[in-house]
Amino acid sequence: MTGKDRSDHDRIRANAARVLRAEAQALDTMADCPPEGVARAVKLMLGARGRMIVSGMGKSGHIARKIAATLASTGAPALFLHPGEASHGDLGMVTGEDVCLLLSNSGETRELSDLIQYTRRFDIPMIAITRVAGSTLARQADVALILPDAPEACAIGMAPTTSTTCALALGDALAVALMEERGFKADDFHVFHPGGKLGAQFLRVRDMMHVGDALPVVSPCTPMGETLIEMSAKGFGIAAVTEGGILQGAITDGDLRRNLDGLMGCAAGEVATRDPRTATPDMLLSEALGVMNRYKIGALFVVGEGGELCGLVHIHDCLRAGVV
């Protein structure tokens, strides 16, 4: 790297650091003294019998979309309403059961005027997020959340940077506070996140286990010849030894190798490993995978509280579901 390249590299990193420090300082200011109306805003949202209608224009609109998505994914029905479309018929989406959350840094965004008037006309609760306490939006709102009067982080002091970061963080704070007030749990979160890695983290063994005729099951007195046929037919490389529906043991490829001498003269109960590692139906699939990895086994039988055989989960099921 030449001297000029090094100089350019250092200058760019310094500029990036300056922006991050400016935005972090604004967030620290807001954290030290959260907007006065936060508690009232959360109570308004908590009392909504309909949805949260979130709106903003330009960069505030992008932030509003993200806030709406966060609210919806954490159990508070929400949608983003474009203010321009609202003025051309989409105001019909807003009902008296809803609560509106409107974002505008200046509080004077012209495109929001019809939406503001609509909420006032039909007595629809409205929360404002803005930097200007005396703005039209703040004055018309039932609750005005005022952002810190911090300079934008860009060199010309005009591009929305610090202001949008603060609005986004405040939206997250509202969503999380609302989650906690509503007692929103991890299982509730899974309902709204069934796909991708988030969904996979919440999958339970019962969601993926093999059951019924798919299970390789023999009794303790089953001859090993028949046991091998059962293991081969079901294709899991393992067989459950049960008596009266209760799991007594498991036969794996390792058990077969350890008992090669005289194997065909044995019964399943003589070859089986007693008290094998098992899973429960309610166990997280990630936990079951952890057990398999820890003990270097490829499958777990699933048992109920009384030891009854319920199913089988294979390591390939975990990998197929995206659990890693």
C-alpha positions in Angstrom: 0.0 0.0 0.0 1.4 3.4 -1.1 1.6 6.4 1.2 -1.4 7.9 -0.6 -3.4 4.7 -0.3 -2.7 4.6 3.4 -3.7 8.2 3.8 -7.0 7.6 1.9 -7.6 4.5 3.9 -7.1 6.3 7.3 -9.2 9.3 6.2 -12.1 7.1 5.2 -12.0 5.1 8.4 -11.8 8.3 10.4 -14.9 9.7 8.6 -16.8 6.4 9.3 -15.8 6.6 13.0 -17.0 10.2 13.2 -20.4 9.2 11.9 -20.7 6.3 14.2 -19.7 8.4 17.2 -22.2 11.2 16.3 -25.0 8.7 16.0 -24.0 6.8 19.2 -23.9 10.1 21.1 -27.4 10.9 20.0 -28.6 7.5 21.1 -26.9 7.9 24.5 -28.7 11.2 24.9 -32.0 9.6 24.2 -31.3 6.6 26.4 -30.3 8.9 29.3 -33.6 10.8 28.9 -36.2 8.9 26.9 -39.0 10.9 25.3 -41.5 12.0 28.0 -44.5 10.3 26.3 -43.0 6.8 25.9 -45.1 5.2 28.6 -48.3 6.8 27.3 -47.5 5.8 23.8 -47.0 2.1 24.8 -50.3 2.2 26.8 -52.1 3.6 23.7 -50.6 0.8 21.5 -51.5 -1.8 24.2 -55.1 -0.7 24.2 -55.5 -0.9 20.4 -58.3 -3.3 19.4 -57.2 -3.0 15.8 -53.8 -2.5 14.2 -50.8 -0.1 14.4 -50.8 2.0 11.3 -47.3 3.3 10.7 -46.6 6.0 8.2 -43.9 8.4 7.1 -42.5 10.0 3.9 -39.0 9.6 2.3 -36.4 8.3 4.7 -38.9 8.5 7.6 -41.1 6.2 5.4 -38.3 3.6 5.2 -37.9 3.7 9.0 -41.7 3.5 9.4 -41.8 0.3 7.2 -39.2 -1.3 9.5 -41.1 -0.3 12.7 -44.3 -1.8 11.3 -42.5 -5.0 10.4 -41.0 -5.2 13.9 -44.3 -4.6 15.6 -46.0 -7.2 13.4 -43.3 -9.8 14.0 -43.6 -9.4 17.8 -47.3 -9.9 18.1 -48.7 -6.4 17.5 -50.7 -6.4 14.2 -49.2 -3.5 12.1 -49.0 -2.3 8.6 -47.1 0.5 6.8 -49.4 3.0 5.0 -47.8 5.2 2.4 -49.0 8.8 3.0 -49.4 9.5 -0.7 -51.5 6.4 -1.3 -53.5 7.3 1.9 -54.6 10.5 0.2 -55.8 8.6 -2.8 -58.1 6.1 -1.1 -56.0 4.0 1.2 -57.3 6.0 4.2 -60.0 3.4 4.1 -57.6 1.0 5.6 -57.6 3.0 8.8 -60.4 2.2 11.3 -61.5 3.6 14.6 -60.0 0.5 16.3 -56.5 1.4 15.1 -53.7 3.5 16.5 -51.5 5.6 14.1 -47.8 6.1 14.5 -46.6 8.9 12.2 -42.9 9.8 11.6 -41.6 13.1 10.4 -38.3 14.7 11.4 -39.5 18.2 10.8 -43.1 17.5 11.8 -44.2 19.5 8.8 -44.2 16.8 6.1 -47.0 17.9 3.7 -47.8 14.4 2.5 -48.9 13.5 6.1 -51.5 16.2 6.4 -54.5 14.2 5.1 -53.6 11.3 7.4 -53.3 13.7 10.4 -56.7 15.3 9.6 -58.3 11.9 9.2 -57.1 10.8 12.6 -58.5 14.0 14.2 -61.8 13.8 12.4 -62.5 10.2 13.4 -60.9 10.4 16.8 -58.2 7.8 16.0 -55.4 7.8 18.5 -52.2 9.2 16.9 -48.6 9.0 18.2 -45.9 11.2 16.6 -42.2 10.7 16.3 -40.5 14.0 15.4 -37.6 16.2 16.3 -39.6 19.5 16.6 -41.8 19.8 19.7 -43.7 22.8 18.3 -44.4 21.3 14.8 -47.9 20.6 13.4 -47.4 16.9 13.8 -46.4 17.2 17.5 -49.2 19.6 18.3 -51.9 17.4 16.7 -50.7 14.2 18.2 -52.2 12.5 21.2 -48.7 11.6 22.2 -45.6 13.3 20.8 -42.3 11.6 21.1 -39.6 14.1 20.6 -36.2 13.0 19.3 -33.0 14.6 20.5 -32.0 17.8 18.7 -28.7 16.3 17.5 -27.0 17.3 14.3 -27.1 15.0 11.3 -23.9 13.0 11.0 -23.2 13.9 7.3 -20.6 16.4 6.3 -23.2 19.0 5.1 -25.5 18.4 8.1 -28.6 17.7 5.9 -28.8 14.1 4.9 -31.1 12.1 7.3 -28.6 10.0 9.3 -28.7 10.7 13.1 -32.4 11.5 13.0 -33.3 8.3 11.2 -31.1 6.2 13.5 -32.8 7.7 16.6 -36.3 7.2 15.1 -35.5 3.6 14.3 -34.1 2.9 17.8 -37.1 4.6 19.4 -39.4 2.3 17.2 -37.5 -0.7 18.5 -37.9 0.5 22.1 -41.6 0.9 21.7 -41.9 -2.6 20.1 -39.9 -4.3 22.9 -41.7 -2.4 25.6 -45.0 -3.5 24.1 -43.7 -7.1 23.9 -42.9 -7.1 27.6 -46.2 -5.5 28.6 -48.1 -8.2 26.6 -46.0 -11.1 28.0 -44.8 -12.1 24.5 -42.8 -15.3 24.8 -40.4 -17.2 22.6 -43.1 -19.7 21.6 -45.2 -16.7 20.4 -42.2 -15.4 18.4 -42.0 -18.7 16.6 -45.6 -18.4 15.4 -44.6 -15.4 13.4 -41.2 -16.7 12.3 -41.7 -20.2 11.0 -39.2 -19.9 8.2 -35.4 -19.6 8.0 -32.9 -19.9 10.8 -35.1 -18.2 13.3 -37.8 -20.7 12.7 -35.4 -23.6 12.9 -34.2 -22.5 16.3 -37.8 -23.0 17.7 -38.6 -26.3 16.1 -39.3 -29.1 18.6 -38.6 -32.8 18.2 -42.3 -33.5 17.8 -42.3 -31.3 14.7 -39.8 -33.5 12.9 -39.9 -37.0 14.5 -40.8 -40.2 12.6 -43.8 -42.1 14.0 -46.0 -45.1 13.6 -45.1 -47.7 10.9 -41.9 -45.7 10.0 -40.3 -46.8 13.3 -38.0 -49.8 13.4 -39.4 -51.7 16.4 -38.8 -55.3 17.7 -39.4 -57.1 20.9 -36.7 -58.4 23.3 -37.3 -62.0 22.0 -37.2 -61.1 18.3 -34.4 -63.2 16.6 -31.5 -61.1 15.3 -32.2 -62.3 11.8 -35.6 -60.6 11.8 -34.2 -57.6 13.7 -31.6 -57.0 10.9 -34.4 -57.2 8.3 -36.4 -54.6 10.3 -33.4 -52.3 10.6 -32.6 -52.5 6.9 -36.3 -52.0 5.9 -36.7 -48.8 8.0 -33.3 -47.4 7.0 -32.3 -45.5 10.2 -29.4 -47.8 11.2 -31.1 -48.4 14.5 -33.9 -50.5 16.1 -36.0 -49.9 19.2 -36.5 -52.8 21.5 -39.8 -52.4 23.3 -42.0 -54.3 25.6 -45.6 -53.3 26.1 -44.8 -50.1 24.2 -42.1 -49.1 26.6 -38.6 -48.6 25.3 -36.3 -51.2 26.8 -33.2 -50.6 24.6 -31.8 -49.8 21.2 -29.7 -51.7 18.7 -27.3 -49.7 16.6 -24.6 -50.7 14.0 -22.1 -50.5 16.9 -24.0 -53.1 18.9 -24.0 -55.4 15.8 -20.2 -55.1 15.5 -19.7 -55.7 19.2 -21.7 -58.9 19.0 -20.6 -60.3 15.7 -19.6 -63.6 17.2 -22.8 -65.7 17.5 -24.9 -62.7 16.5 -27.5 -64.7 14.5 -28.1 -67.0 17.5 -29.0 -64.1 19.8 -32.3 -62.4 20.5 -32.7 -58.6 20.2 -32.9 -58.1 24.0 -29.4 -59.8 24.4 -27.8 -57.4 21.9 -29.5 -54.1 22.7 -27.9 -51.3 24.7 -30.1 -50.7 27.7 -31.1 -47.1 28.7 -30.1 -45.5 25.4 -29.9 -41.8 24.9 -33.3 -40.4 24.2 -35.2 -37.2 23.4 -38.6 -36.0 24.5 -41.3 -34.6 22.1 -41.0 -31.1 23.6 -37.2 -30.9 23.4 -35.9 -28.3 21.0 -34.6 -29.9 17.8 -31.3 -28.0 18.4 -31.0 -29.7 21.8 -31.5 -33.1 20.3 -28.9 -32.3 17.7 -26.5 -31.3 20.5 -27.0 -34.7 22.2 -26.3 -36.5 18.9 -23.2 -34.5 18.3 -22.0 -34.9 21.9 -22.3 -38.7 21.9 -21.5 -39.2 18.2 -24.8 -40.9 17.4 -27.0 -40.5 14.4 -30.5 -40.9 15.8 -32.5 -40.6 19.1 -35.6 -42.4 20.0 -38.3 -40.1 21.4 -40.0 -41.2 24.6 -42.9 -39.9 26.7 -43.0 -39.3 30.4 -43.7 -43.0 31.1 -40.9 -44.2 28.9 -43.3 -45.1 26.0 -41.8 -45.0 22.5 -43.2 -42.0 20.6 -40.9 -41.6 17.7 -37.4 -41.2 16.3 -35.5 -38.2 15.2 -32.5 -38.6 12.9 -29.5 -36.2 12.5 -30.5 -35.7 8.9 -33.9 -34.4 10.0 -32.1 -31.7 12.0 -29.8 -30.7 9.1 -32.7 -30.7 6.6 -34.6 -28.4 8.9 -31.7 -26.0 9.0 -30.6 -26.6 12.6 -26.9 -26.4 12.8 
